[in-house]
Amino acid sequence: MKAKSIVSMDRNTSPIVPLSEEQIIKATKNTLINLYPDKELQRFKRLYATRNNFDPELIELANGSDEWLQKFIFTFGEKGVMSLNPDFVMYQVYTEQVAVPFYQVDCKPDFSFDFNEISKQISEKEPSLFLISNPHNPTGKLFKEEEIEQLADAMAKVGGYLVIDEAYVEFSSDYQRPSGEHVIIVRTLSKIYGLAGLRIGVAVAEGETFEKITRFNHPYPVNSLSLNLANELFSNETQLEELIHYQLESKRLLEKSLQKVRHLIHVNPSSTNYLFTYGEKAVSLADFLLKKGFQARQYREPLLANAVRYSIIPLENYEELEQAIRDWSE
C-alpha cells in the first residue's frame, strides 16, 4: 500500500515553482559558463531595483540572505549582537560562530514586544549590531513605523548598526523605513518569488556602509545561472503578478481554514506567508494534522513550546486541510 504523502507547512517557501520547464531550459542555454556574470548581475540589479523602487547603485548581492547575515555579524558585530526573543534562530547561530556576545529582549506573554524596553536594553548593553525581522519571524507581525524608527534611533545613539531583515515584506503593506548610514535592509528571493534554491540575497545600504559591505563581498557573489533564472522571472511582469496572486490566495485560504478554530487557539494576524498560532490546544491540532498528512512547524524552544506555525500550501490541498481541521475541532 502506497504511503500518504506529507504536505509540508513548515518551510515558509513558495508552494509552486515560479518558472516553466521551457523558461528554465531557455535560461540554461543562455548561460555562458565560461564567462563571469557581469551583464547578468547588472541586469538583475536593474530589474530588481525597478520593481522595488530602489537605487540599483545601492544594491549588492550575496549567496542568499543568510550569507549577508553572517557577513554583517563578522563586520559590524564586534561589540555584541542584539535581537528579539523569539526571532529568526540563525541570528544567534551565526553570532555564536563568531564568539561575540549575543543579547536578546524577551517578548511579552502574547508574543508582542515593548520597544521602550528594547531601547533601554540597547542603551545598557550597547551592542554594535541589532538584527530584527520585519515582518517578524515567527509571529508574522509587521512592526509599526514608529517602533522601527525608535529602534534605529537607539542604535544610532550607541554608534551601532540596525539590520532590518525583510524576508517576507512582499506579503505585507509597504512602510516608511528609517534612513541613515547605520540602517541596512536585507531581502531574499526565497519567499514570494519562489526562488529559494537559487540562493540570492539582496542588501541595500547607503554611503560608507554600502562601501563597506561591497568591499567585503565577493566580486561575483552569485553565479550566472542563478542570475539568468531570476532575470527570466523578473522580466515577465504578468507571470510575476500571477505568482504573487497565487500565494496571496493561498494565504487567504489558510486564514479561512484556521478561522474555524479561533475559539480554541490564538491565531495571529500575519503579514507573511504563514500563520502563527499558540495556546494550550495549538500543539494538539498540529499533532492531529500531522496524522492527516499536514506537517506544521513546531518548536523545541521552551518559549515556543505551545506555538505552531503554518505555511501556505498548494491551492488544491485546502479542501482536505479544512476537513481535517473540522474533524479535530469536533
N, C-alpha and C positions, 0 to 999 in steps of 0.2 A: 504494500500500500504506500503510495507516494505521500511524504510528509507535507504538511501545510506550510507554505512559505510565510516568512515573517515580514510584515510591513514595518519598515524602520521609521520610528518617530523620534529618534534620539540623536540625529546628526546635524540638524539645522541647515541642511543643504537643499538645493532645488530638487523637487520630485521628478523633474523631467530633464532630458538632455536638450540644451538650447539650440544645437546645430543639427542639421540633417546630415545623413551619410554623404550626400553629394557635396555639401559645403566642407565637410571635413577632408574629403578627398581633394577638393579644389585647393584648400589652404595648404595641404601637404605638398601637392605638386608645385605650388608657387613658392615653396620654402627652399631657398638656396643654402644648403647646409655647409657649403664651402666658404661662405662669406659671413662676416659679423653683421648683426642685425641693426645697423644704423637706421636705415629707412623705415624698417618695421617699428622700431622704437619711437621715432619721431611721429610716425603716423598714428600710433596708439595714443600718444600724449595729446595730439590734436583732437582726435575723436573723443577721447575721454573728457578732456577739458571742455570741449564744446557742449557735451551733454550735461555736464555737472557745473557749468559756469565757473570754472577755474581758469587761472592763467597757466597755459601749458609750460611756461618758463619756470613755474614754481612747483612742478610735479616731478617726482622721482619714483622709480620703481624698485622693487626687490622681489626675491623669490618667495612670495607670499607675505601677508601682513605679519605673520609670526617672525619672519626674519627681521622685519622692521622693529618689532618689539624688542627682540634680542639686542639689536644694534643700538637702540635708544638707551637701553639699560647699560650696555657696555660704555657708551659715550657720555651719558648725562647722569647716570645713577650713582656716582662715586660717594655721595654723602647720604645715600639711602633712597629707597623707593617706597612710595606710599600708594595704597589703593583702598577700595571699599571691601567690606566683607559681608556678603559674597560679591565677587566679580569674576571675570574670566580667569580660570585657575592658572593659566600659563603665565600670568604676570608674576606670580610667586615662584613658579618653577624656574623661569628664566632668571629671576633675581637671585635665587639660591645658587644657580650655576656660576654667578659672578662673585658670590660670597660677600655681598654688601647688605646692610640692614634692610629688612622688609617690614613695613608697618601697615596695619590695617585699621580701618574705622568701621566698627560693627554697625549693622543695621538695627532698626527697632523691631519689635515682635511681628509687625505687619510687613516687614521687609522694605520699609521706607527708610530714608536717611535724613539726619539732622545736619544741614550744611553749616550751621553755626558751630556745631561740634567738630565737623571736619576742618573748618578754618582754624579752630582752636588747636587741634592736633597738629596741623601744619605749622602753626606758629611755635609750638612746643618742640616738635621733632626736627623741624627744618630739613625736610627731605629735598634732595636736588631734582627729583623726578616724581610726578604723580601720574598714574595711569588710571583712566576711567573709560568704561564702555558707555556709549550713548547713541542709540537706546541701550539700556542696561541689560547685561547678561549676568544672571539668568532671568530676572523678573520681567523683562520686556518693556520696562518703563522708559519713556523719553523724559529726561530731566528738564526742568524749567530753564529758560534762557538766563534768568537772574541767578539761578543756582550754579550754572556752569561759569557765569561771569564772576560770581563770588569766589569760586574755586580758582579761576585764573588769577584774580587779584591777590588771593592769599599766596599763591606760588610766586607771583612777581615780587611780593614783599620779602620772601626768603631767598630771592635770587635763583629760583628753580624753574623747571620746565613742566608744562602740562601737555600730556598726550591724550587726545580725545579719539578713542577707538570707535569709528563709525561703521562697524562691520554690517549693521542692519539698518543703516539710516535710510536706505531707499524704500523701506517699508513704512516709514513714518512721514509726517509732515516736516517740511524744512524748518530750520530755526536759525536765529542770528547767533553766529559763533563769536566768541571773544577774539580780539585781534591782538597782535603783538608778536615779536620775535620769540617769545617764550612759549608760544602755543603751536603745537604740531597736530595736524589731522592725519589719521591713518585709516585707509579703507581697503576693501578686498573685493575681488570678483567672484568670491566663492559662494555668495548667498543669492541675492536676487538675480544676478547674471548667470548663475548656474555653471560656473567655470572653476570649481574647486580644484580639479585635477591639473589645471594649468599653472597654479601657484603664482599668481600675480598680485602683489600688494602695492598699494599706492600711498605715498606720503606727500603731504602738502605743507610747506613752511615758508617763512619769509626771511629776507635779509641774511644776516650772518648765520642764523640757524639753518637755512636752506643750504648755504655754502658748506656748513659742517656735515650735514647728512649726505650731501653729494660727494664730499671729499672722502668719507669713509665707506662709501658704497662702491660696488664693482663697476667698471666701465660699461659692461654689457650685463646687467643684472638678471635679465630674462631672456630665454632662448628664442630663436627665430620662429619656431613652430608655434610655441605658445602665443607669441605676439600676433602671428598671422591668423590663428584661430580666433583670438579675441577681436582682431580687426574685422574679421568676417562678420561677427555678430554686431559690432558697433557701427558698421557701415550699412546695416539693414534696419532702418528705423521701424518699419512695420513689424518685422519679425521680433524685434526687441520689445516693442509695446505688447505684442501678443504673449510673449514670455512673461512679462511683468503682470499682465492681466490674469494669466493662468494662476500665478502664485497668489495674487491677491484674492482671487476667487477661492482658492484652496484655503486660505486663511479664514475667509468668511464662513466657509462650511465647517472648518474646525471650531470656530467660535459658536456656530449654531449647534454643533454636536455636543459641546461641553456646557452649553447653556442649560441643558436638561438636568444637570446635576449641581447647579449653583446653590441649591438649597442644602447640599450635602458637603460640598468642598468650596474653598475660596478659589476663584478663577480671576487672575489679574488681567486688567485691560492691557493690551500689548501693542507696541509699535514695532514689532519684529515678525519673523516667520514662525513663531512658536507661541504657545500659551503656557504660563507658569501657574501651577496650582499648588495649594498647600492646605493642611488641615488634618485632623485625626483620621479621616477616611480616604485621603488622597492616595496613599500607598496601596490601600485595598483595591481601589479602582485600577491602578496601574498593574497590579498583580493579576487581576481578573482579565484585563485586556491582553496581557501577555499570553495567557492561556487561549485567548481567542485569535492570536496571531498579530497583535499590535504591540510593538516594543517601544515604550516611552523611556525618557531619560530619568533615572533615579540616581540618588547621591549617597556617597559614603560619609560625607562630612556631617558631624553632629548638628550643625546649624541648619542643614537642609534635610534632616532625617525624615521630615514629614512633607517634603516638597517633591513635586514631579513636574517635568517639562515635556510638552508635546509639540513636535514639529509638524509642519504641513506635509501632506501626502498626496499621491495621485488622486484626481477627482473621482475616479471610478471606485475608490475604496471607501468613500464616505458612507454609503448606504449600509455597508456591513459594520463600519465603526459605530454608527448611530444605533444600530440594533444591539451591538454588544454593550454599549453604554446604557441603553434602555434596560437590557437584561440585568445588568448589575444593580441599577437603581431600584428595580422592582423586587 
